[in-house]
Amino acid sequence: MWESSSAFRSRLLVAGLVVLALVHARPGFGQTDTNSPPSPFAPGDLSKPVFDTQTPVYDSVPGLGKAANALAAEVEGRPITLGDVGDVIRGLPTSVAQLPFDSLYPGIRDQLIKQQALVVRAQQQGFDEEPAVRRRVRAAADRQLAEEYLQREISKGITEADLLDRYNRDIAGRPGPEEAHVRVILTDTEKAAADAITELRGGADFATVARRVSKDTTASSGGDLGFNTLDGMNPQVGAVAFVLPVGQIAPNPLHTAAGWFVIKVEERRLQPTPSFVSVRERLLQSLMRERIEPVTTAALKDMKVRKYDLSGSEEGGGKEKAQ
């Protein structure tokens, strides 16, 4: 629901590249304009927050709105804008959204062209007039508006001081999460995994056996998964790895959707205390989740709500109730 920091950076990337393109198109590019405001992408005073979370201005970069309305394509006269492209980028997985804009732009633009062509055909055949379709379209629009309101209402009440207070309360001075150094062997059958355990108990080297029989992608490295936190592992493997004594091999094969695992724990350790910067986004999301219910309750205040049972009768005897 919430816009992550990576999605926010992607939005700035879209705007930044558009601004650069406009600057290159201007006469006299390369000359310093002493009357121009500083670049919105310059780091500024690093002793202070990069932005003031008390008064968010994420969409107030000069020219951003105009750039978002710039045409990327047209289908039957219907515009597809750079803003539309940017919206798609914000919805991509982080690993993809962080790719350069110019590498993402052609594919996303072409996908939007195909989508718009389907919309045109659907409207030509009257799909948009069907009650079920209209209902789903309205529901999607309502959902987007509700999420936007919720995010803005919650965000404007969270300051950098709030985040720092939460960091000092929950994280500062405490060790980070535990992580385990694990090796695995993956086989297709329980018998193959049991045979591997028997061989290992007889003194065979785990890495050697893993290279020979494991089907896991770590086979070439002796089944070495390296250090991982519980959240970073397969839940079933992690459940075993974080209770198994260090240096031991699980006595029985573990059955998962991928196959049968033989698990050994080489070492466990605590990570150092994470820095504020590394957990800032997580803290922000945590604070926002906590404030969902109060904002939702406040939105309902003084609104007239009627509820109906499955027979169509109004609950409460037909009396209007303000929430």
C-alpha positions, 0 to 999 in steps of 0.5 A: 500500500505504501510507497517505499523509498525505492519507489520514491527514488524511482519517481525522482529518477523519472522526473530527473531524467525528464528535467535533464532532457529539457535542459539539454534542449535549451539554448546555452546548455552548459552555461551557469545560470546564477538566477536558477534555484539549486538542483533538487537532486543535490545533497544539500546540507547533509547535517540535516534530513534530506527532506522535511518529513513534517511537511512532505513536498515530494511532488513539488519539484519545479516542472515535475507536473508539466514533465509528467504530462509530456507525451510518450505515445498516442493511441487513437488520439488517446495520450500516454504520458511520462507520468503514466510511465512513471506510475508503472515504474513505481509499481515494479519490483525494487530490483527492476525499478532501480534500473536506468529510466532510459532502459525501462522506458521503451518497454513500458511505453510499448506495454502501455500502448498495447494496454490502451489498444485493448481498452479501445477495443473493449470500449468499442464493444461496449464492455465499459457499459456492463454493470459488472465491469463498471462496478469493478472499475469504480471499486478500483478507483475507490481503492486508489483514492482511499489508499492515497488519502490514508497515506497522505494523512498518516505521512504528514504526522510523522516527523524525523524526530518521531523516527529517531525516537523510535530508533532510540527506543527499539534499536539503538544500543541493541545487537542486530538479529541473529544469523546462521551460517548453514550448509545444505544438501538437496535431493529428490528422494528421502532415501537419497537424503538419508543416505547422505546423512549416513555418509556424513555421520561416517566422517565424510566431508559435507562440502564434498558430499554436497558437490556430488549429490546435491540438486541445490544451486549451492552444490558447486560451493559445497552447499554453503548458504552463507550467513542468513537471518531467519527472515532471509531463509526458506521458512522450513529450513530456517526453523531447523537451522535456528534450533540445531546446535552449532556444528551438528547435522539435522538427524532426519531429512527435511521435506519441502516443496523443493525436495529433501534437505540435509541441513548443517549449522556451521556457526551462529552470530549476532549482527551489529546494531543496524544504523538509523539509515539502514532501518529508517524505511522499516521504522517509517512503515511501522509507524504508518501501520500503527496510525492506520486505525486512528486515521480510519476511525477519524474518517468515519467520525460524523458520517452517516452509515447504514448497514443492511443484512442479507435479506436487505433489511436495514440493521438497527431498525432503520435508524441512521447512526453517526459513527 
